[in-house]
Amino acid sequence: MITDIFKNVSKENRKLSEYLDRKSVCKELNICETTFTNYVNTKNLPKIKVNRRVFVKREDLNNWLDSYK
């Protein structure tokens, strides 16, 4: 399933901003917020928490996706 998500991410989007919020990751990967939370909790998607907000570093996201190729 994660390999299908990888197909949705274009090469241009992989180099835009350094940090993505939860909604941006969901939009880019075409997944819902529940799936994002599931990936963070069970698939070890790296995250950064600032107060109640969750961010993902783009480089970490790309590396995480590459590990499922």
N, C-alpha and C positions, 0 to 999 in steps of 0.2 A: 504494500500500500504506500509506503513512504517513497518507493521508487517511482510510483505514478505522480506523486507530488513534485518530485524533482523535475519531471518533464515540464511542469507548469512555470518553472522559474527560468526566465530568459537571462541570457548573458549580460544584457544591459542592466537589469535590475539587481544583479549580484554586486554591482559596484557603486550604487547610489549613495546612501547615507551610512554612517558608521553604526548608529544605533537605531533599532526599530522598536516601536511599541507593540503591544499585543495585537492590536487591530491591524497594524501594517503587516505583521507577519502572517496573520490569518488571510488578509487580502492577497498578499503576494503568493502564498501557497495554496490559496483557494480552499481553505479549511475553516471550520467553525471554531468559536472560542473554546468550546468544550473539548474539541480535538486538540487544540493547542495546549490546554491544561493537562490533558492526558499525556501528551508527548513530553511535557516538562516533568511530570510526575513519574512516568513509567519508562520512557525512552531516553531519559537523561538529556533532554534538550537544554543546553546551557542558558541560564537566565541571570539577569541582574535585577534585584528588587530595590526600589527606592520608595520608601514609605509603602504605599499600597499599589504603586505602579510597577509593572513588569516590563523590562526591556531585554532585547536580545541583540548582542553585538553581531553585526552582519558577517564578520569573519568567522565567528563561532557557528552561526547558522549555516554558512557555506560548508564549513568543515564537517558539521553534523550531517548535512545532506550528502556530502561526498562519501561519508562512511557507510551509507546505505546504497551506494551505486551497485 
